[in-house]
């Protein structure tokens, strides 16, 4: 694999995250010298402590996704929407017809082919209001979201990981190791080119 030192990955986070997945990314990406930034909607606070789903493990996030400009977004090699209830919490909007800030961020990321979009498990929920991002594209997702993916116009594949150019999708948080391997492989291939 190409040298990944200095690569940057953004990870969207909220409460009810799946601890084994997030902890795996923290350690695996650090092994490669990748800078992992955890981003969230800070709601005017300097930081928020989120708790995991299984063990209620606390995790402090102090980087906001709101106001992230296109230049900074382009500085990331990849952006990940993780499993668990993270995407459901992040897709909340005070005005029901408006896009949540995290959804708006992902919509912009999908216009940037140089940024790899990683969506695993229930992460597909975050894209529900912007179905054009996955329409006609092969994806996988949690078994419970197959109908959602099909309704968004995506081409569901019954596989653990699916790669389609700048989009890497994973079936479930339990497949995070396969998902991370595919994501890192795509970053390495781009760096080698």
Order of alpha helices (4+ residues) and beta strands (2+ residues): beta-alpha-beta-beta-beta-beta-alpha-beta-alpha-alpha-beta-beta-alpha-beta-beta-beta-alpha
